[in-house]
């Protein structure tokens, strides 16, 4: 389902990408990036996404947390 949600998100206007990390025990974090709050609101209303959210609530997750944040600046370093 995660792969399908990524495919579906990629079809949405305002979606530049996602980053995700999972531990072997299943604990993980996924950060999806959106152009603006309107893009986020539109994504929340996509029917297939809502169905996946419902499955998550009923079957897959004991808990989850959503944070909506503004990235004002980004920088990094890679030493290959």
Buried (B, 14 or more C-beta within 10 A) or exposed (E): EEEEBBEBBEEBEBBEEBEEEEEEEEEEEEEBBBEEEEBBEBBEEBEEBEEBBEEEEEEEEEEEEEEEEEEEEEEEEEEE
